[in-house]
Amino acid sequence: MKKSLMIWVVYKNPSDFPGMYVARKFMGGHGSNEYCADYRLSIVRDWIHLDSKRHEQGEPYRMARHPEDDPAIFETWV
């Protein structure tokens, strides 16, 4: 069974979840309907680690936002 690379993009204060952190999952370069939203960054990061483990993706790696990213992007995990 072929696995797709999962990427989680964490947003801070996006327009659809004001004041919250939101991790949105992308699989194989495509968006999915899976996300986690909370006022606490720690909860969102825990969800990323649990989701990665559940799908046997290994330990996710955090990448800081790039200066050219959308201002709402806080960090990315691969």
C-alpha positions in Angstrom: 0.0 0.0 0.0 1.4 3.3 -1.1 1.4 6.1 1.5 1.1 9.8 0.7 3.3 12.3 2.5 1.3 14.2 5.1 1.9 17.9 5.8 0.2 19.9 8.6 0.1 23.7 8.2 -0.6 25.5 11.4 -2.3 28.9 11.2 -2.6 31.5 13.9 -5.8 33.6 13.9 -7.1 32.6 10.5 -10.3 34.3 9.3 -12.5 31.2 9.8 -11.2 30.6 13.4 -10.5 34.0 14.9 -8.1 34.0 17.8 -7.3 30.2 17.5 -4.5 28.0 16.2 -5.6 25.7 13.4 -3.7 22.7 11.9 -4.9 21.7 8.5 -3.7 18.4 7.0 -2.6 18.1 3.4 -1.9 14.6 1.9 0.2 14.1 -1.2 0.0 17.9 -1.9 -3.8 18.0 -1.7 -5.9 19.5 1.0 -8.1 17.3 3.2 -11.1 18.1 5.4 -9.1 17.1 8.5 -8.1 19.8 10.9 -7.7 20.6 14.6 -8.6 24.0 16.1 -7.9 25.2 19.6 -6.9 28.3 21.5 -3.9 26.5 22.8 -1.0 25.7 20.4 0.0 22.7 22.5 -3.3 21.0 21.8 -2.9 21.5 18.0 0.7 20.2 18.1 -0.4 17.2 20.1 -3.0 16.4 17.5 -0.4 16.6 14.7 1.8 14.1 16.6 -1.1 11.8 17.3 -2.2 11.9 13.7 1.3 11.2 12.4 1.6 8.2 14.7 -1.9 7.0 13.8 -0.9 6.9 10.1 2.6 5.5 10.8 4.3 8.6 9.3 7.1 8.7 11.9 7.9 11.7 14.1 6.9 14.9 12.4 9.4 17.7 11.9 8.6 21.3 12.6 9.5 24.0 10.0 9.3 27.6 10.9 7.3 29.9 8.6 9.1 31.4 5.7 9.0 35.2 5.5 7.0 35.0 2.2 4.3 32.8 3.6 0.8 34.0 4.2 0.8 36.0 7.4 -1.7 33.6 9.0 0.8 30.7 8.6 2.5 30.0 12.0 4.5 26.9 11.2 4.5 23.7 9.1 5.1 20.1 10.1 6.2 17.3 7.7 
